[in-house]
Amino acid sequence: MRVLSLPVVAGVSAASLFLAAGSAHAQIRVANWNISFYDGTDRGPAIQTAVYASFEGRSMSPDVLLVQEVDTEAAMNTLRNVLNT
């Protein structure tokens, strides 16, 4: 999964939905996560485990991840870097 900024995601999402309306041969996994006051501190390993690890044969591994409560732009950049590692 590659993390993009909101304007890019919005444009890609709109285009994807428009194109997918004609035919539904593939699935997109979308996840919404309230990360609770994320300020960019070192929670990288925990975040990677939550997003990519497998538990009882299941893994979140979303194609699109919507997050809430990221405190600053710097924290968003840190989260993006953690998810793209």
Buried (B, 14 or more C-beta within 10 A) or exposed (E): BEBBEEEEBEEEBEEEEEEEEEEEEEEEEEBEBEBEEBEBEEBBEEBEEBBEEEEEEEEBEBEBBEBEEBEEEEBBBBBBEBBEE
